[in-house]
Amino acid sequence: MLVIGGGPSGLSAAVAAARLGVRVRLVERYGFLGGNLTAGLVGPCMTSYSLDGSQQLIRGIYEEFVQRMMALGGALHPSTIPAGSAYCGFIVYGHDKVTPFQPEAAKVAAQRMCIEAGVELLLHTMVVDAIVDDRDADNPRVLGVVCAGKGGLRSVRAKVVVDCSADGDVAHYAGVHTRQGRESDGLSQPQTLFFRVQNVDDQVVEDYIRAHPQDFRPFASIVAKATAEGRFPAPRRGIGLYKTMEPGVWRINTGRVLRRNGADALELSLAEVEGREQTVALLDFFRDNLPGFEQVELRDTATQIGVRETRRIDGAYELTLQDLHSGRAFEDVVALCGYPLDIHDPTGSGGGTGGEGLDAANIYQIPYRVMLPRVHEGLLVSGRAVSATHEALSAIRVMPPCFALGQAAGVAAALSVGNRASPRHVDYADLRRELLAQGAYLG
Ligand SMILES: Cc1cc2nc3c(=O)[nH]c(=O)nc-3n(C[C@H](O)[C@H](O)[C@H](O)COP(=O)(O)OP(=O)(O)OC[C@H]3O[C@@H](n4cnc5c(N)ncnc54)[C@H](O)[C@@H]3O)c2cc1C
């Protein structure tokens, strides 16, 4: 089988399937694994616990990945990170028990888990098309993909393809119907180029933020004044900043590029340029305006701008805000989550839920069917491109749920290959049994 994309969902899918004895090839466009964990410099991993922080919901491969990073000295266990700490950007709601980690540890842990499971890595390779048997228009079947890399174009066939590209690339090339953005105007969440800074006086930053509880977001009053005077370089109401495990080094999630389609190369290019200019301007702003940042230096910027939202497949089931709000039970549940709605305003500086007053329950469920395209056979779509509304996706798009979904997709794909049945016909009882055997928690 083939897994496309080596981010949280792809690496979990590949490891889960390979451990069931299936031959797995993982195709990744960069020269290392991790996706947003590494190339995006995104972190910390948001909560893997219930919203109230009382129960760890996402275990299995995610927990093992965290333990592997810890053994490398590159992560702190989420059970030790309370809401409101500097590691979670001083945010309380939805931020209890996040996982701080170092991207270099993530790269090593990811590749070791894949190699030890027997996954064949095909790095520096971009999938540019899908091979589809569509002689029966009512029952199209994905047979493989076309890749571009050193050596040119090549086709790679597989019994099952798991699309973990985050943009639903394979699904899109195969003709699966996809949706993008919010219902009202099709606009997606903004993009952000993550960067890290060094030489920050950690104690001064913490002391200032703790002394200003009326600032709902860190440094909000300083940002508000600068915004009113036209001096703040991004549409944001505060500074998104996350302490790392290295003294003086913080991740910055503050830039914001609006109205660019992350699944279009030209628009993505414009977003990269704008994101980099924002980074330069933000650094100057930090140095001149933020206590503790007087001597700040740029450590690095992400390999690519972070894309929060692009295509979502039209799947056998579309997860909704109402499902999350009610904690609806599904007969084919494959993941439990507690991260709440998290919609960054597609048109401006707002944050918040955007869920018309509704938010997710303390624990909610995700069914297997969100990964099954409505008609195409031979294909599963996991991670950020699953079938969910704009609102529901805002919660389940963060990295721990993507690990859980990836693991479920990998197990289902392996069962599908083993039984010579399409992923649509995988027996849920088998899927559940294997997921539990691999350490997943399903309630
Ligand atoms: C700005 C920003 C901030 C965020 N903040 C957080 C946070 O603090 N904590 C958190 O937990 N989550 C956060 N998220 C969400 C999270 O990072 C992503 O939603 C999550 O990583 C999605 O996982 P994935 O496996 O679906 O995709 P990705 O992590 O995007 O991985 C996809 C992989 O597929 C590869 N790929 C893509 N297309 C192709 C192709 N055609 N051929 C070959 N390879 C391909 C990519 O190179 C990449 O390695 C944030 C996201 C953004 C953008």
The ligand as an SDF file (V2000), in Angstrom:
LIG
                    3D

 53 58  0  0  0  0  0  0  0  0999 V2000
   -0.1180   28.0520   11.3580 C   0  0  0  0  0  0  0  0  0  0  0  0
   -0.5730   26.7790   11.9770 C   0  0  0  0  0  0  0  0  0  0  0  0
   -0.5660   26.6390   13.3570 C   0  0  0  0  0  0  0  0  0  0  0  0
   -0.9440   25.4320   13.9290 C   0  0  0  0  0  0  0  0  0  0  0  0
   -0.8180   25.2720   15.2740 N   0  0  0  0  0  0  0  0  0  0  0  0
   -0.9370   24.0300   15.7970 C   0  0  0  0  0  0  0  0  0  0  0  0
   -0.4910   23.7760   17.1080 C   0  0  0  0  0  0  0  0  0  0  0  0
   -0.0080   24.6610   17.8020 O   0  0  0  0  0  0  0  0  0  0  0  0
   -0.6150   22.5010   17.5720 N   0  0  0  0  0  0  0  0  0  0  0  0
   -1.1550   21.4900   16.8300 C   0  0  0  0  0  0  0  0  0  0  0  0
   -1.2530   20.3630   17.3340 O   0  0  0  0  0  0  0  0  0  0  0  0
   -1.5740   21.7160   15.5730 N   0  0  0  0  0  0  0  0  0  0  0  0
   -1.4480   22.9450   15.0230 C   0  0  0  0  0  0  0  0  0  0  0  0
   -1.7760   23.1690   13.7190 N   0  0  0  0  0  0  0  0  0  0  0  0
   -2.4640   22.1270   12.9300 C   0  0  0  0  0  0  0  0  0  0  0  0
   -1.5840   20.9960   12.4310 C   0  0  0  0  0  0  0  0  0  0  0  0
   -0.2510   21.3920   12.3090 O   0  0  0  0  0  0  0  0  0  0  0  0
   -2.0290   20.4010   11.0850 C   0  0  0  0  0  0  0  0  0  0  0  0
   -3.3840   20.4920   10.8520 O   0  0  0  0  0  0  0  0  0  0  0  0
   -1.5500   18.9370   11.0390 C   0  0  0  0  0  0  0  0  0  0  0  0
   -0.1480   18.9310   10.9840 O   0  0  0  0  0  0  0  0  0  0  0  0
   -2.1240   18.1730    9.8640 C   0  0  0  0  0  0  0  0  0  0  0  0
   -1.5140   16.9060    9.8100 O   0  0  0  0  0  0  0  0  0  0  0  0
   -1.4730   16.1340    8.4380 P   0  0  0  0  0  0  0  0  0  0  0  0
   -0.7530   14.8630    8.6600 O   0  0  0  0  0  0  0  0  0  0  0  0
   -2.8510   16.0660    7.8810 O   0  0  0  0  0  0  0  0  0  0  0  0
   -0.6780   17.0900    7.4570 O   0  0  0  0  0  0  0  0  0  0  0  0
    0.7400   17.8070    7.4630 P   0  0  0  0  0  0  0  0  0  0  0  0
    1.2990   17.9510    8.8160 O   0  0  0  0  0  0  0  0  0  0  0  0
    0.5350   19.0530    6.6860 O   0  0  0  0  0  0  0  0  0  0  0  0
    1.6520   16.8020    6.6340 O   0  0  0  0  0  0  0  0  0  0  0  0
    1.4120   16.6020    5.2530 C   0  0  0  0  0  0  0  0  0  0  0  0
    2.6630   16.0010    4.6470 C   0  0  0  0  0  0  0  0  0  0  0  0
    2.4090   15.6570    3.3000 O   0  0  0  0  0  0  0  0  0  0  0  0
    3.4540   16.1290    2.4700 C   0  0  0  0  0  0  0  0  0  0  0  0
    2.8470   16.3710    1.1490 N   0  0  0  0  0  0  0  0  0  0  0  0
    1.8640   17.2470    0.8570 C   0  0  0  0  0  0  0  0  0  0  0  0
    1.5020   17.1530   -0.4370 N   0  0  0  0  0  0  0  0  0  0  0  0
    2.2850   16.1860   -0.9770 C   0  0  0  0  0  0  0  0  0  0  0  0
    2.3700   15.6250   -2.2810 C   0  0  0  0  0  0  0  0  0  0  0  0
    1.5660   16.0190   -3.2640 N   0  0  0  0  0  0  0  0  0  0  0  0
    3.3130   14.6650   -2.4910 N   0  0  0  0  0  0  0  0  0  0  0  0
    4.1390   14.2390   -1.4880 C   0  0  0  0  0  0  0  0  0  0  0  0
    4.0690   14.7430   -0.2230 N   0  0  0  0  0  0  0  0  0  0  0  0
    3.1540   15.6940    0.0350 C   0  0  0  0  0  0  0  0  0  0  0  0
    3.9370   17.3680    3.1530 C   0  0  0  0  0  0  0  0  0  0  0  0
    5.2610   17.7100    2.7790 O   0  0  0  0  0  0  0  0  0  0  0  0
    3.8240   16.9730    4.6270 C   0  0  0  0  0  0  0  0  0  0  0  0
    4.9820   16.3190    5.0980 O   0  0  0  0  0  0  0  0  0  0  0  0
   -1.4020   24.3660   13.1120 C   0  0  0  0  0  0  0  0  0  0  0  0
   -1.4320   24.5130   11.7230 C   0  0  0  0  0  0  0  0  0  0  0  0
   -1.0000   25.6970   11.1590 C   0  0  0  0  0  0  0  0  0  0  0  0
   -0.9650   25.7980    9.6780 C   0  0  0  0  0  0  0  0  0  0  0  0
  1  2  1  0
  2  3  1  0
  2 52  2  0
  3  4  2  0
  4  5  1  0
  4 50  1  0
  5  6  2  0
  6  7  1  0
  6 13  1  0
  7  8  2  0
  7  9  1  0
  9 10  1  0
 10 11  2  0
 10 12  1  0
 12 13  2  0
 13 14  1  0
 14 15  1  0
 14 50  1  0
 15 16  1  0
 16 17  1  0
 16 18  1  0
 18 19  1  0
 18 20  1  0
 20 21  1  0
 20 22  1  0
 22 23  1  0
 23 24  1  0
 24 25  2  0
 24 26  1  0
 24 27  1  0
 27 28  1  0
 28 29  2  0
 28 30  1  0
 28 31  1  0
 31 32  1  0
 32 33  1  0
 33 34  1  0
 33 48  1  0
 34 35  1  0
 35 36  1  0
 35 46  1  0
 36 37  1  0
 36 45  1  0
 37 38  2  0
 38 39  1  0
 39 40  1  0
 39 45  2  0
 40 41  1  0
 40 42  2  0
 42 43  1  0
 43 44  2  0
 44 45  1  0
 46 47  1  0
 46 48  1  0
 48 49  1  0
 50 51  2  0
 51 52  1  0
 52 53  1  0
M  END
$$$$
